[in-house]
Amino acid sequence: MSVHPLSDLIRFTRHNSPFYSALYAHLPAGTDRLADLPVVDQNAFWAANTLQDNTVLTAPLGEAVVYKTGGTTGAPKFSCFTREEWREFVTAFGQGLVEAGLRPGHRVADLFYAGELYASFLFVLDSLAHAPVDNVRLPIGGAAPLETTVPTLEDFGAQVVAATPTTLCRLAEHVVATGRQLPSVELLFFGGEALFDDQRRLLAAAFPHAEARSLGYASVDAGLLGRPVPGPDPRVHRVFSPHTVVEILDETTDEPIEEEGRAGRVVVTQLFRRLMPVIRYPAGDRAEWTDRAAGHFRILGRAEEGVRVGPVSLYSQDALAAVAAADTDGRVMGTQLVVRRHEGRDQLVLRLATAPGDDDAAELEVLAKAVVAELNAARPLYPDSVDAGYVHPMTVEWARHSDLVVNSRSGKLVRVIDERPTA
């Protein structure tokens, strides 16, 4: 299988996907440049990419693997790959693992999560199996009890542990609390969320000889995005060429950014996926080019489409829906998601604006609790993560509309604000 020429992919998608056909209806028949195509609107994409009457797919679901993805609302969304597409996906990512530091004979513990249609555990396991170097795979999983995980790592002399930063820290905390260390571990492959300095200190206490490195940049909906780039900054990645085209677009005009050091939103096109085409799809992150000619870029955090709070993916639409459901009197005039970090854990703060004079503390407290309850119900992983000690409880911060952060150039409301310091 293979990577498809862009012009062929556009032509095929336009002919076989009703969603893309409608999206491109105003374009000339021979359009074959990405810059001439509209950027996909995530809400429209997921409204069309449904289990029944799907208009995004280019063929009926007859041969595929299906995984769950966050999408843009609280409802579950699903991403489909043919057998050949999945093999291409994990083979390319497996090659990137070597650039991240995987060496022949490494014993690798996979502590990502499996089941309920989630992809990360199987994705990492398959990527290791398709990597171009021999390795020993230990499919432990992130839900395994720490009391059995640690002895397994010790018994097999695991040299690499792959997991989210949250899982790595939970493991490290357990190791330290039991008065032990795991000196055989050389690499901590993290993915799915950012790694912060306070987490590094905890990891160093449990894994004194280990270096934490990004295992790569990918998602089940957007697909391949970036290979790790060796160096001091784990946020820097290299485009998965020729499988993927990554664009960094101006957040106001959507014009492609070519200069280095200028932030924009990441938009991706996958040249190996045809069943569920991904063409100019917003990946949900902000980034900047660090070496444009080499295809190197630095991830700067989540874009307006969504944010990662510990192990939980949240989207602005989730918060808007929760507010709409709870605020039956229409008191909320504006909504922003603010992510902060203190005491070693992330926290989501819902900044809600009310009209001047709407200051009844008792009533606002009731409304705040109702909004939080709605959002927790839509994203149950958040309260579960609070109970597990991974994140702080969600809170509401009341404000005026003039207090909300806006884009300095366009004046548009910024939906997601990430106030966490990143290394």
PALUM-929672 format. One record per residue (C-alpha): residue number from 1; y negated, z, x. Coordinates in nm, 4 decimals. Last residue first. Layout:
<recs>
<nr NUM; y Y; z Z; x X>
...
</recs>
This chain:
<recs>
<nr 423; y -2.3107; z 2.9564; x 0.9405>
<nr 422; y -2.4028; z 2.9674; x 0.5773>
<nr 421; y -2.6430; z 3.2105; x 0.4112>
<nr 420; y -2.5849; z 3.2282; x 0.0348>
<nr 419; y -2.8816; z 3.1426; x -0.1869>
<nr 418; y -2.7096; z 2.8505; x -0.3610>
<nr 417; y -2.9288; z 2.7357; x -0.6478>
<nr 416; y -2.7728; z 2.5289; x -0.9280>
<nr 415; y -2.9641; z 2.3685; x -1.2160>
<nr 414; y -3.2751; z 2.2574; x -1.0318>
<nr 413; y -3.5249; z 2.1714; x -1.3043>
<nr 412; y -3.7078; z 1.8459; x -1.2491>
<nr 411; y -4.0592; z 1.8535; x -1.1044>
<nr 410; y -3.9856; z 1.5244; x -0.9272>
<nr 409; y -4.1076; z 1.6020; x -0.5773>
<nr 408; y -4.0831; z 1.9802; x -0.5498>
<nr 407; y -3.7587; z 1.9924; x -0.7469>
<nr 406; y -3.7835; z 2.2921; x -0.9773>
<nr 405; y -3.6922; z 2.6599; x -0.9437>
<nr 404; y -3.7262; z 2.8680; x -1.2588>
<nr 403; y -4.0029; z 3.1293; x -1.2607>
<nr 402; y -4.2293; z 2.9157; x -1.4799>
<nr 401; y -3.9599; z 2.9270; x -1.7480>
<nr 400; y -3.9910; z 3.3020; x -1.7606>
<nr 399; y -3.7148; z 3.5223; x -1.6268>
<nr 398; y -3.4141; z 3.7337; x -1.7169>
<nr 397; y -3.1390; z 3.7767; x -1.4578>
<nr 396; y -2.7857; z 3.7838; x -1.6009>
<nr 395; y -2.4813; z 3.9135; x -1.4119>
<nr 394; y -2.1309; z 3.7920; x -1.3211>
<nr 393; y -1.9079; z 4.0550; x -1.1684>
<nr 392; y -1.8772; z 4.0450; x -0.7878>
<nr 391; y -1.6152; z 3.8189; x -0.6314>
<nr 390; y -1.2718; z 3.8503; x -0.4681>
<nr 389; y -1.1896; z 4.2047; x -0.5824>
<nr 388; y -0.8781; z 4.1070; x -0.7791>
<nr 387; y -1.0402; z 4.2164; x -1.1054>
<nr 386; y -1.3458; z 4.0044; x -1.0230>
<nr 385; y -1.1192; z 3.7095; x -0.9423>
<nr 384; y -0.9515; z 3.7421; x -1.2838>
<nr 383; y -1.2978; z 3.7609; x -1.4408>
<nr 382; y -1.3828; z 3.4274; x -1.2688>
<nr 381; y -1.0449; z 3.2570; x -1.3173>
<nr 380; y -1.1027; z 3.2891; x -1.6912>
<nr 379; y -1.3669; z 3.0112; x -1.6797>
<nr 378; y -1.4475; z 2.9351; x -2.0444>
<nr 377; y -1.3786; z 3.2947; x -2.1519>
<nr 376; y -1.5836; z 3.4291; x -1.8626>
<nr 375; y -1.8648; z 3.1963; x -1.9663>
<nr 374; y -1.8591; z 3.3211; x -2.3266>
<nr 373; y -1.8403; z 3.6876; x -2.2230>
<nr 372; y -2.1306; z 3.6427; x -1.9808>
<nr 371; y -2.3408; z 3.4873; x -2.2574>
<nr 370; y -2.2542; z 3.7675; x -2.5017>
<nr 369; y -2.3330; z 4.0381; x -2.2468>
<nr 368; y -2.6707; z 3.8794; x -2.1773>
<nr 367; y -2.7475; z 3.8549; x -2.5494>
<nr 366; y -2.6798; z 4.2247; x -2.6003>
<nr 365; y -2.8957; z 4.3106; x -2.3001>
<nr 364; y -3.1697; z 4.0846; x -2.4310>
<nr 363; y -3.1700; z 4.2710; x -2.7630>
<nr 362; y -3.1996; z 4.6094; x -2.5939>
<nr 361; y -3.4700; z 4.4931; x -2.3532>
<nr 360; y -3.6968; z 4.3380; x -2.6177>
<nr 359; y -3.9055; z 4.1126; x -2.3939>
<nr 358; y -3.9680; z 3.7899; x -2.5860>
<nr 357; y -4.3438; z 3.8045; x -2.5357>
<nr 356; y -4.3525; z 3.4897; x -2.3255>
<nr 355; y -4.0518; z 3.2710; x -2.4115>
<nr 354; y -3.7164; z 3.3352; x -2.2473>
<nr 353; y -3.5715; z 3.2119; x -1.9212>
<nr 352; y -3.2127; z 3.2734; x -1.8115>
<nr 351; y -3.1063; z 3.3122; x -1.4487>
<nr 350; y -2.7289; z 3.3447; x -1.4563>
<nr 349; y -2.6256; z 3.5229; x -1.1369>
<nr 348; y -2.2879; z 3.4332; x -0.9863>
<nr 347; y -2.1717; z 3.6623; x -0.7086>
<nr 346; y -1.9995; z 3.5998; x -0.3760>
<nr 345; y -1.8374; z 3.8761; x -0.1738>
<nr 344; y -1.8773; z 4.0350; x 0.1699>
<nr 343; y -2.1060; z 4.3160; x 0.0611>
<nr 342; y -2.3587; z 4.0603; x -0.0577>
<nr 341; y -2.3591; z 3.6915; x -0.1425>
<nr 340; y -2.5701; z 3.5068; x -0.3937>
<nr 339; y -2.5122; z 3.2120; x -0.6246>
<nr 338; y -2.7832; z 3.1270; x -0.8766>
<nr 337; y -2.6972; z 2.9188; x -1.1826>
<nr 336; y -3.0085; z 2.8181; x -1.3745>
<nr 335; y -3.0829; z 2.8134; x -1.7461>
<nr 334; y -3.4006; z 2.7487; x -1.9446>
<nr 333; y -3.5624; z 2.8389; x -2.2743>
<nr 332; y -3.3116; z 3.0964; x -2.3989>
<nr 331; y -3.4134; z 3.2399; x -2.7368>
<nr 330; y -3.2314; z 2.9863; x -2.9528>
<nr 329; y -3.1282; z 3.2329; x -3.2228>
<nr 328; y -2.7541; z 3.1577; x -3.1857>
<nr 327; y -2.7684; z 3.2278; x -2.8145>
<nr 326; y -2.3995; z 3.2948; x -2.7509>
<nr 325; y -2.2535; z 2.9464; x -2.8008>
<nr 324; y -2.5506; z 2.7623; x -2.6510>
<nr 323; y -2.5583; z 2.9968; x -2.3534>
<nr 322; y -2.1892; z 2.9425; x -2.2854>
<nr 321; y -2.2277; z 2.5638; x -2.3153>
<nr 320; y -2.5216; z 2.5628; x -2.0744>
<nr 319; y -2.3271; z 2.7787; x -1.8296>
<nr 318; y -2.0246; z 2.5474; x -1.8305>
<nr 317; y -2.2522; z 2.2430; x -1.8081>
<nr 316; y -2.3967; z 2.3828; x -1.4871>
<nr 315; y -2.0521; z 2.3794; x -1.3364>
<nr 314; y -1.8288; z 2.6501; x -1.1975>
<nr 313; y -1.5428; z 2.6319; x -0.9466>
<nr 312; y -1.3878; z 2.9701; x -0.8707>
<nr 311; y -1.2271; z 3.0713; x -0.5382>
<nr 310; y -1.5384; z 3.2526; x -0.4132>
<nr 309; y -1.8188; z 3.1079; x -0.6234>
<nr 308; y -1.8012; z 2.7279; x -0.5817>
<nr 307; y -2.0853; z 2.5327; x -0.7365>
<nr 306; y -2.1201; z 2.2348; x -0.9653>
<nr 305; y -2.2937; z 1.9145; x -1.0645>
<nr 304; y -2.6242; z 2.0244; x -0.9144>
<nr 303; y -2.4963; z 1.9925; x -0.5611>
<nr 302; y -2.2679; z 2.2325; x -0.3811>
<nr 301; y -2.3231; z 2.3221; x -0.0215>
<nr 300; y -2.4686; z 2.1665; x 0.2916>
<nr 299; y -2.1742; z 1.9585; x 0.4153>
<nr 298; y -2.2623; z 1.7997; x 0.7507>
<nr 297; y -2.1996; z 1.4284; x 0.8046>
<nr 296; y -2.0364; z 1.2113; x 1.0700>
<nr 295; y -1.9854; z 0.8414; x 0.9946>
<nr 294; y -1.9948; z 0.7439; x 1.3625>
<nr 293; y -2.3069; z 0.5295; x 1.3224>
<nr 292; y -2.4699; z 0.7874; x 1.0958>
<nr 291; y -2.4290; z 1.0779; x 1.3346>
<nr 290; y -2.5417; z 1.4022; x 1.1694>
<nr 289; y -2.5785; z 1.2596; x 0.8191>
<nr 288; y -2.6754; z 1.5163; x 0.5589>
<nr 287; y -2.4794; z 1.6758; x 0.2765>
<nr 286; y -2.4980; z 1.8036; x -0.0802>
<nr 285; y -2.1819; z 1.8481; x -0.2826>
<nr 284; y -2.0528; z 1.7682; x -0.6318>
<nr 283; y -1.8443; z 1.4646; x -0.5338>
<nr 282; y -2.0597; z 1.2309; x -0.7441>
<nr 281; y -1.8518; z 0.9156; x -0.8161>
<nr 280; y -1.9737; z 0.5813; x -0.6824>
<nr 279; y -1.6358; z 0.4234; x -0.7659>
<nr 278; y -1.3320; z 0.6429; x -0.8311>
<nr 277; y -1.0772; z 0.4321; x -1.0155>
<nr 276; y -0.7968; z 0.6107; x -1.1996>
<nr 275; y -0.5026; z 0.3707; x -1.1626>
<nr 274; y -0.6775; z 0.1770; x -0.8840>
<nr 273; y -0.7130; z 0.4226; x -0.5968>
<nr 272; y -0.7037; z 0.3020; x -0.2342>
<nr 271; y -1.0708; z 0.2070; x -0.1869>
<nr 270; y -1.2053; z 0.5433; x -0.3012>
<nr 269; y -1.5817; z 0.5455; x -0.3568>
<nr 268; y -1.7791; z 0.8650; x -0.2999>
<nr 267; y -2.1226; z 1.0058; x -0.3777>
<nr 266; y -2.2539; z 1.3040; x -0.1828>
<nr 265; y -2.5967; z 1.4341; x -0.2794>
<nr 264; y -2.8874; z 1.4305; x -0.0389>
<nr 263; y -3.0202; z 1.6097; x 0.2671>
<nr 262; y -3.2091; z 1.4363; x 0.5472>
<nr 261; y -3.0903; z 1.5177; x 0.9002>
<nr 260; y -2.9906; z 1.1654; x 0.9972>
<nr 259; y -3.1462; z 0.8577; x 0.8410>
<nr 258; y -2.9455; z 0.6284; x 0.6143>
<nr 257; y -3.0068; z 0.7803; x 0.2728>
<nr 256; y -2.8971; z 0.5620; x -0.0192>
<nr 255; y -3.1486; z 0.5567; x -0.3086>
<nr 254; y -3.0460; z 0.7837; x -0.5961>
<nr 253; y -3.4171; z 0.8371; x -0.6741>
<nr 252; y -3.4405; z 1.2165; x -0.7073>
<nr 251; y -3.1416; z 1.3545; x -0.5170>
<nr 250; y -3.1621; z 1.0830; x -0.2532>
<nr 249; y -2.8100; z 0.9578; x -0.2002>
<nr 248; y -2.5514; z 1.0288; x 0.0672>
<nr 247; y -2.2806; z 0.7657; x 0.0444>
<nr 246; y -1.9166; z 0.8020; x 0.1429>
<nr 245; y -1.6866; z 0.5000; x 0.1393>
<nr 244; y -1.3209; z 0.5941; x 0.1557>
<nr 243; y -0.9892; z 0.4553; x 0.2713>
<nr 242; y -1.1204; z 0.2712; x 0.5770>
<nr 241; y -1.2619; z 0.5163; x 0.6832>
<nr 240; y -1.2097; z 0.8795; x 0.5950>
<nr 239; y -1.5737; z 0.9703; x 0.6691>
<nr 238; y -1.6158; z 1.2242; x 0.9482>
<nr 237; y -1.6784; z 1.5941; x 0.8905>
<nr 236; y -1.9291; z 1.8567; x 1.0030>
<nr 235; y -1.9145; z 2.1873; x 0.8115>
<nr 234; y -1.6892; z 2.3437; x 1.0762>
<nr 233; y -1.9846; z 2.3570; x 1.3201>
<nr 232; y -1.8818; z 2.4480; x 1.6765>
<nr 231; y -1.6905; z 2.1295; x 1.7476>
<nr 230; y -1.3936; z 1.9192; x 1.6442>
<nr 229; y -1.4810; z 1.6896; x 1.3497>
<nr 228; y -1.2613; z 1.7507; x 1.0470>
<nr 227; y -1.1843; z 1.4428; x 0.8377>
<nr 226; y -1.4034; z 1.3752; x 0.5324>
<nr 225; y -1.3977; z 1.2622; x 0.1704>
<nr 224; y -1.0543; z 1.1773; x 0.0348>
<nr 223; y -1.0188; z 1.2176; x -0.3415>
<nr 222; y -1.3090; z 1.2676; x -0.5861>
<nr 221; y -1.0899; z 1.4257; x -0.8563>
<nr 220; y -0.8300; z 1.6173; x -0.6549>
<nr 219; y -1.0778; z 1.7097; x -0.3880>
<nr 218; y -1.1109; z 1.6366; x -0.0187>
<nr 217; y -1.2766; z 1.7688; x 0.2972>
<nr 216; y -1.0534; z 1.8581; x 0.5886>
<nr 215; y -0.8514; z 2.1404; x 0.7405>
<nr 214; y -1.1748; z 2.3206; x 0.8234>
<nr 213; y -1.1244; z 2.5438; x 1.1244>
<nr 212; y -1.0873; z 2.9170; x 1.1876>
<nr 211; y -0.9734; z 2.9988; x 1.5411>
<nr 210; y -0.6956; z 3.2501; x 1.5900>
<nr 209; y -0.6165; z 3.4825; x 1.8799>
<nr 208; y -0.7261; z 3.8125; x 1.7232>
<nr 207; y -0.5858; z 3.7351; x 1.3759>
<nr 206; y -0.6359; z 4.0550; x 1.1757>
<nr 205; y -0.9666; z 4.1724; x 1.3257>
<nr 204; y -1.0857; z 3.8146; x 1.3787>
<nr 203; y -1.0339; z 3.7384; x 1.0095>
<nr 202; y -1.2595; z 4.0269; x 0.9085>
<nr 201; y -1.5368; z 3.9120; x 1.1400>
<nr 200; y -1.4998; z 3.5540; x 1.0208>
<nr 199; y -1.5423; z 3.6673; x 0.6606>
<nr 198; y -1.8773; z 3.8250; x 0.7412>
<nr 197; y -1.9841; z 3.4976; x 0.9019>
<nr 196; y -1.9085; z 3.2856; x 0.5972>
<nr 195; y -1.6422; z 3.0221; x 0.5264>
<nr 194; y -1.7263; z 2.7687; x 0.2568>
<nr 193; y -1.4855; z 2.6809; x -0.0226>
<nr 192; y -1.1798; z 2.4649; x -0.0957>
<nr 191; y -1.0436; z 2.4551; x 0.2566>
<nr 190; y -0.9423; z 2.6772; x 0.5457>
<nr 189; y -0.6990; z 2.6140; x 0.8313>
<nr 188; y -0.6652; z 2.9347; x 1.0315>
<nr 187; y -0.5326; z 2.8401; x 1.3719>
<nr 186; y -0.3617; z 3.0244; x 1.6556>
<nr 185; y -0.1544; z 3.2830; x 1.4658>
<nr 184; y 0.0888; z 3.4614; x 1.7010>
<nr 183; y -0.1412; z 3.7646; x 1.7309>
<nr 182; y -0.0857; z 3.8775; x 1.3714>
<nr 181; y -0.2373; z 4.2264; x 1.3683>
<nr 180; y -0.1246; z 4.5551; x 1.2178>
<nr 179; y -0.2631; z 4.8866; x 1.0971>
<nr 178; y -0.1602; z 4.8425; x 0.7358>
<nr 177; y -0.5225; z 4.8114; x 0.6251>
<nr 176; y -0.5829; z 4.5456; x 0.8911>
<nr 175; y -0.3001; z 4.3250; x 0.7646>
<nr 174; y -0.4022; z 4.3750; x 0.4018>
<nr 173; y -0.7644; z 4.2844; x 0.4761>
<nr 172; y -0.6515; z 3.9785; x 0.6689>
<nr 171; y -0.4397; z 3.8552; x 0.3764>
<nr 170; y -0.7246; z 3.9003; x 0.1309>
<nr 169; y -0.9536; z 3.7313; x 0.3810>
<nr 168; y -0.7237; z 3.4303; x 0.4169>
<nr 167; y -0.6889; z 3.4080; x 0.0388>
<nr 166; y -1.0663; z 3.4023; x -0.0111>
<nr 165; y -1.1133; z 3.1568; x 0.2749>
<nr 164; y -0.8760; z 2.9178; x 0.0952>
<nr 163; y -0.5414; z 2.8732; x 0.2650>
<nr 162; y -0.3583; z 2.7266; x 0.5645>
<nr 161; y -0.2072; z 2.9638; x 0.8217>
<nr 160; y -0.1095; z 2.8194; x 1.1602>
<nr 159; y 0.0998; z 2.9727; x 1.4378>
<nr 158; y 0.3658; z 3.1341; x 1.2207>
<nr 157; y 0.6067; z 3.3429; x 1.4295>
<nr 156; y 0.8819; z 3.2884; x 1.1733>
<nr 155; y 0.9576; z 3.6575; x 1.1292>
<nr 154; y 0.5931; z 3.7598; x 1.1565>
<nr 153; y 0.4625; z 3.5143; x 0.8964>
<nr 152; y 0.7508; z 3.6078; x 0.6681>
<nr 151; y 0.6816; z 3.9780; x 0.7233>
<nr 150; y 0.3173; z 3.9204; x 0.6208>
<nr 149; y 0.3994; z 3.7217; x 0.3068>
<nr 148; y 0.6434; z 3.9769; x 0.1683>
<nr 147; y 0.4041; z 4.2707; x 0.1270>
<nr 146; y 0.1259; z 4.0210; x 0.0614>
<nr 145; y 0.2964; z 3.9297; x -0.2623>
<nr 144; y 0.3255; z 3.5523; x -0.3116>
<nr 143; y 0.0491; z 3.4004; x -0.5237>
<nr 142; y -0.1042; z 3.1950; x -0.2428>
<nr 141; y 0.2083; z 2.9979; x -0.1667>
<nr 140; y 0.4849; z 3.0529; x 0.0896>
<nr 139; y 0.5740; z 2.6925; x 0.1710>
<nr 138; y 0.6500; z 2.7370; x 0.5461>
<nr 137; y 0.6350; z 2.3944; x 0.7079>
<nr 136; y 0.7553; z 2.3361; x 1.0634>
<nr 135; y 0.5670; z 2.0570; x 1.2381>
<nr 134; y 0.6301; z 1.7191; x 1.3970>
<nr 133; y 0.3186; z 1.5113; x 1.4595>
<nr 132; y 0.1898; z 1.2080; x 1.2661>
<nr 131; y 0.1237; z 1.4150; x 0.9518>
<nr 130; y 0.3189; z 1.3028; x 0.6443>
<nr 129; y 0.5008; z 1.6343; x 0.5921>
<nr 128; y 0.1806; z 1.8255; x 0.6679>
<nr 127; y -0.0055; z 1.6197; x 0.4069>
<nr 126; y 0.2771; z 1.6805; x 0.1587>
<nr 125; y 0.2493; z 2.0587; x 0.2044>
<nr 124; y -0.1307; z 2.0490; x 0.1858>
<nr 123; y -0.1278; z 1.8433; x -0.1351>
<nr 122; y 0.1569; z 2.0435; x -0.2847>
<nr 121; y -0.0356; z 2.3699; x -0.2462>
<nr 120; y -0.3753; z 2.2230; x -0.3417>
<nr 119; y -0.2771; z 2.0232; x -0.6503>
<nr 118; y -0.2984; z 2.2471; x -0.9538>
<nr 117; y -0.0894; z 2.1290; x -1.2513>
<nr 116; y -0.0163; z 2.4834; x -1.3732>
<nr 115; y 0.1761; z 2.5494; x -1.0520>
<nr 114; y 0.0800; z 2.5986; x -0.6906>
<nr 113; y -0.1896; z 2.7806; x -0.4952>
<nr 112; y -0.2609; z 2.7505; x -0.1230>
<nr 111; y -0.0819; z 2.9761; x 0.1230>
<nr 110; y 0.0914; z 2.7045; x 0.3261>
<nr 109; y 0.2250; z 2.8661; x 0.6439>
<nr 108; y 0.2406; z 2.6261; x 0.9380>
<nr 107; y 0.4768; z 2.6502; x 1.2331>
<nr 106; y 0.3336; z 2.4176; x 1.4971>
<nr 105; y 0.5986; z 2.2035; x 1.6661>
<nr 104; y 0.3663; z 1.9229; x 1.7680>
<nr 103; y 0.0003; z 2.0296; x 1.7357>
<nr 102; y -0.2361; z 2.0636; x 1.4383>
<nr 101; y -0.5916; z 2.1076; x 1.5687>
<nr 100; y -0.8298; z 1.9772; x 1.3012>
<nr 99; y -0.7958; z 1.6261; x 1.4462>
<nr 98; y -0.4217; z 1.6571; x 1.3874>
<nr 97; y -0.4954; z 1.7634; x 1.0306>
<nr 96; y -0.6907; z 1.4395; x 0.9839>
<nr 95; y -0.3713; z 1.2378; x 1.0198>
<nr 94; y -0.2236; z 1.4459; x 0.7388>
<nr 93; y -0.5230; z 1.3569; x 0.5205>
<nr 92; y -0.4500; z 0.9865; x 0.5647>
<nr 91; y -0.0826; z 1.0374; x 0.4879>
<nr 90; y -0.1598; z 1.2671; x 0.1935>
<nr 89; y -0.3807; z 1.0123; x 0.0145>
<nr 88; y -0.1673; z 0.7082; x 0.0992>
<nr 87; y 0.1389; z 0.8812; x -0.0421>
<nr 86; y -0.0574; z 0.9830; x -0.3525>
<nr 85; y -0.1740; z 0.6252; x -0.4042>
<nr 84; y 0.1799; z 0.4888; x -0.3611>
<nr 83; y 0.3281; z 0.7253; x -0.6183>
<nr 82; y 0.0468; z 0.6522; x -0.8618>
<nr 81; y -0.2316; z 0.9074; x -0.8859>
<nr 80; y -0.3868; z 1.0752; x -1.1903>
<nr 79; y -0.6624; z 1.3360; x -1.2215>
<nr 78; y -0.6776; z 1.5681; x -1.5202>
<nr 77; y -0.9500; z 1.7711; x -1.6819>
<nr 76; y -0.9231; z 2.1131; x -1.8417>
<nr 75; y -1.2051; z 2.2116; x -2.0800>
<nr 74; y -1.4665; z 2.4424; x -1.9265>
<nr 73; y -1.6905; z 2.1492; x -1.8480>
<nr 72; y -1.7726; z 1.9189; x -1.5562>
<nr 71; y -1.4331; z 1.8217; x -1.4201>
<nr 70; y -1.2442; z 2.1167; x -1.2766>
<nr 69; y -0.9259; z 1.9331; x -1.1858>
<nr 68; y -0.5669; z 1.9460; x -1.3026>
<nr 67; y -0.3100; z 1.7205; x -1.1419>
<nr 66; y -0.1040; z 1.4298; x -1.2729>
<nr 65; y 0.1543; z 1.2347; x -1.0727>
<nr 64; y 0.2027; z 0.8791; x -1.1864>
<nr 63; y 0.4330; z 0.6136; x -1.3262>
<nr 62; y 0.3880; z 0.5086; x -1.6889>
<nr 61; y 0.0429; z 0.6389; x -1.7742>
<nr 60; y -0.1084; z 0.3296; x -1.9374>
<nr 59; y -0.3130; z 0.1037; x -1.7100>
<nr 58; y -0.6690; z 0.0800; x -1.5704>
<nr 57; y -0.7522; z 0.4399; x -1.6518>
<nr 56; y -1.1087; z 0.5220; x -1.7561>
<nr 55; y -1.0756; z 0.4493; x -2.1299>
<nr 54; y -0.8293; z 0.7246; x -2.2227>
<nr 53; y -0.7371; z 0.7261; x -2.5909>
<nr 52; y -0.5454; z 1.0529; x -2.5555>
<nr 51; y -0.5339; z 1.2644; x -2.2410>
<nr 50; y -0.9031; z 1.2104; x -2.1749>
<nr 49; y -1.1035; z 1.0294; x -1.9066>
<nr 48; y -1.3819; z 0.9027; x -2.1360>
<nr 47; y -1.5594; z 1.2377; x -2.1813>
<nr 46; y -1.4795; z 1.3037; x -1.8177>
<nr 45; y -1.6665; z 0.9964; x -1.6970>
<nr 44; y -1.9551; z 1.0430; x -1.9417>
<nr 43; y -2.0187; z 1.3967; x -1.8201>
<nr 42; y -1.9789; z 1.2897; x -1.4572>
<nr 41; y -2.2338; z 1.0080; x -1.4763>
<nr 40; y -2.1083; z 0.7416; x -1.2374>
<nr 39; y -2.3676; z 0.5983; x -1.0011>
<nr 38; y -2.4743; z 0.2513; x -1.1094>
<nr 37; y -2.3561; z -0.0495; x -0.9075>
<nr 36; y -2.5891; z -0.2711; x -0.7021>
<nr 35; y -2.5744; z -0.0373; x -0.3999>
<nr 34; y -2.1971; z -0.0665; x -0.4046>
<nr 33; y -2.2104; z -0.4403; x -0.3469>
<nr 32; y -1.9662; z -0.6752; x -0.5252>
<nr 31; y -2.1451; z -0.8136; x -0.8301>
<nr 30; y -1.9805; z -1.1450; x -0.9164>
<nr 29; y -1.9979; z -1.1171; x -1.2955>
<nr 28; y -2.3650; z -1.0241; x -1.3043>
<nr 27; y -2.4329; z -0.6643; x -1.4112>
<nr 26; y -2.5259; z -0.5457; x -1.7603>
<nr 25; y -2.1654; z -0.4728; x -1.8628>
<nr 24; y -2.1036; z -0.2595; x -1.5531>
<nr 23; y -2.0731; z 0.0748; x -1.7319>
<nr 22; y -1.8951; z -0.0890; x -2.0266>
<nr 21; y -1.6328; z -0.2426; x -1.7974>
<nr 20; y -1.6150; z 0.0829; x -1.6056>
<nr 19; y -1.5133; z 0.2718; x -1.9172>
<nr 18; y -1.2893; z -0.0070; x -2.0506>
<nr 17; y -1.0917; z -0.0079; x -1.7228>
<nr 16; y -0.8900; z -0.3264; x -1.6593>
<nr 15; y -1.1400; z -0.6078; x -1.5931>
<nr 14; y -1.4145; z -0.4035; x -1.4299>
<nr 13; y -1.1614; z -0.2134; x -1.2285>
<nr 12; y -0.9976; z -0.5283; x -1.0928>
<nr 11; y -1.3319; z -0.6933; x -1.0064>
<nr 10; y -1.4677; z -0.3800; x -0.8434>
<nr 9; y -1.1486; z -0.3263; x -0.6467>
<nr 8; y -1.1356; z -0.6889; x -0.5330>
<nr 7; y -1.4981; z -0.6787; x -0.4124>
<nr 6; y -1.4337; z -0.3518; x -0.2300>
<nr 5; y -1.1339; z -0.4863; x -0.0422>
<nr 4; y -0.8327; z -0.2714; x -0.1312>
<nr 3; y -0.6845; z -0.0126; x 0.1035>
<nr 2; y -0.3154; z -0.0145; x 0.1116>
<nr 1; y 0.0000; z 0.0000; x 0.0000>
</recs>
